[in-house]
């Protein structure tokens, strides 16, 4: 990955970092204990809507964040010949910021993550990370974020995701750009200290920023209480 590339020097890292920090702070506060409407059983859409509202109302004002937050923001395109909406999608959380010379639309895509392979596939393929590669998420943006909501302990989930990205076929599908050392991920992140790792992907011209690739930072959020229930072993009848 080209960590010293010109685009990275020009990228407005301060407001992006402030948004990341606010989201993490909001998550820690909301997830510190099991709440009736915000817990490890809560559906993904409800988690992200609640988190966005909480951050916007309670966290961002503390830190003077001036950008705009949105949840389930509708993106897509319109066929000018028919007026039909095409490729319509909804992003989980977006932080938008701009000044007189530049701006960002930082998309956070959330996935609930357990240790099962089906969870890992959901995170990495078309319905997850792939949305920032061949999908329409973060069109023309240089940076995006994947957020895994951990339902099992981190050691049972995150290393397996890193290992899966070493698969040549998956790397080809995700158009991964290797680091100078030939690795599929950059760990630690070159963008955000709180991210576990970054990946970089080439995109089609219609979707890519001017330098042709998107950098995705991967975060993993845990609940502040145990979420894995160990089932008691069955005891044979005497």
N, C-alpha and C positions, 0 to 999 in steps of 0.2 A: 504494500500500500504506500502511496506517495504522501507521507505525512507532511512533507515540506512543500507540497504543491501550492501554486499561487492561490487557488481557490480557498484553501484552508487558511492562508494568511488573511484573506479578505473576508472570511466568514465572520458574521457578528456573534462571536462565541459568548460574549458577556450576557446578552439577553437570553440566549439559548441555555446557558448554564444556570441562570437565575430561574428559568422555567423548570428545568430538571430538578433543581434543589427544592423548589416550592412543591412540586409533585411528590417528591420523596418525603418531604416534611409532612404533607397532608396525609400521605399513606400511613406513615408511622403513627400519627395521632389517631387516625380512624381505626387502624387495625391492631392497636395495642391490646385490646381485649375484645372478646366476642360480643358484638352488638347484634340485636335482633334483626336488623336490616342491612348489616354490613359484616359479613363473615365468610368463611371458606366455602359455605354452601350457596352463597348468593350468586346468581347468574352474572355472567361477565358484563352484560349491558347495564345491569343495575349497579354493579361495582363502579364502572367507569363514569356513569352519570353522577352518582353520589360523590365520587372523588373529585370530579371536575367542579361541581357546585361548591363543595367544601373548600377546595383550594382557592377558587375565585372569591368566595365570600370571607374566608377566615385567614388564609395563608398569604395570598398575594398582597393584600393591603398592608400587612406587617412589613413587607420588604419593598414596598413602593413599585411593584411590577405594573407597568403601564400598558402591557399588551392585552390582547383579547383571548379569552378561553372559549372553546366550544366543545360540545360532546355530540356524537352522532351527526356530525356535519355532512350534509349531502354533497357528494362530488360526482362527476361524470361528464357527459357531453351531450350535445343536442344535434340531431340531424337537421341541418338548415333547410333541406328539401321537404321535410315532413313535420318538423317540430317535435319529433319523438325523442324522448330522453333515452340515451344509450349508455351502456356501461355504468349504470348508476350504482354507487356504493356509499356507505356511511363510515366515516372514520371515527375511532373511539374517542380520542381527545386530541385537540389541536391547540397549540399556542401560536398566535399570530402577533408579529411585532414589525414595525418599520419606522425609519426616520426619513429624512429628506433624500437619502442616497441609496438605501438598501432595506431589505425586509426579509423575514422568514415566515414560513408556515411549518412549524415543527409538529409532525404527526407522531403520536404515541399509539401504537397498536398493541392491545392487551390480549393475552391468551392465558387461560387457566392451565396450569401445568402440573401433572402428576408424573410418576415414574414410568407410566405405560408408554409403549411405543406409539400408540395412536395419538397420545398427547404431543409427543415429540414431532410426529409427522405433521400434525395440525399446526404446530408452531413454525415449522421450517418450510412447508410447501405452499401450494397456491392460496390457501386461506390464511396464511400467516406472512412469513418473510417474503414469499413470492409476490405479494401485493406491491412491494416496493421495487420489484425487479421487472417483471413483465406485466404486472397489474398497473392500475392508474393512480395508486396512492403516491403522494408527494411528487406530483408531476412538476418537473423543472427545479425541484429542491435538491440541495447538496447533501442534506443530513436528515435522518429520520431515526425513530426509536422503536424497538420491540421491547415489550415489557411482559415477562413471564410471571404470573401470579402463582407462587409455589403452594401446592397442595400436599407435597411430601418434602422431606428434608432436602436441602440444597445438594448435598453430596450424592443423593439418589437421582437427581434430575439434571443439573447443569453440566457436569462432566460428560454425560451421554450426548447432550446437544453439541458440545464442542467436538466430540469424537465423530458424530454423524456428519459434521461439516467437512471432515476429511475424506468422505466418500467421493470418489471422482465423478460418478454419475450425478450425484446431488449438486456437486460444485459446478458442473457444466450447466445443469438446469437453472441454478441460481446465478450463473454468470459471475462467479466469484473471481475477484482479482487477488492474487496471492501477494503476500508481503515480500519484501526484498529477500527474506530468508526462505521463501517458498511456502509459508504457512497460510492456511485458509482464513485464519482469524488474526487480529492484532490484540494481544493481551499483554499489558493493560491497554485500556482504551486510549486512543490518541486525542479524544475529544472531551470526555467527561470522566473525572476520577471515580464516580460512583458506578459507572458501567462496568460489567464484567469483561466484555470484549467488544470489538468492532468487527464488522465485515464490510467489504466494499464490492460493489456490483456494477457491471456495465449495463447501460440501458439504451433502448432505441432512441433515436434522435428526438422523436416527438415527446418523449417522457423525460429525457435527461437534461440536466443543466449544461452549461456551455462546455464544461470539461469532460462530459460524457459518462460520469459515474455517480453513484449515490453511496454515501457512507451511512451505515446503520449501526447504531450503538445498542447493545443488548443489556437490559437491566432485569434483575430478578428480585421481586418483592415477596417477602415472607410475612405471614401474620405473626403477631407478637405473642402467640399462645400456641400450644401444640395442636396440630390439625390432623395428624395421623392417628387413627384409632387401631390399636392392636387387638384383634379378635381373640378372645380366650380359647385355648385349646379344648377340644371336646374330651371329656373324660369317659372312658368306657365304663359301662354299668358293671357293678360287681357281680 
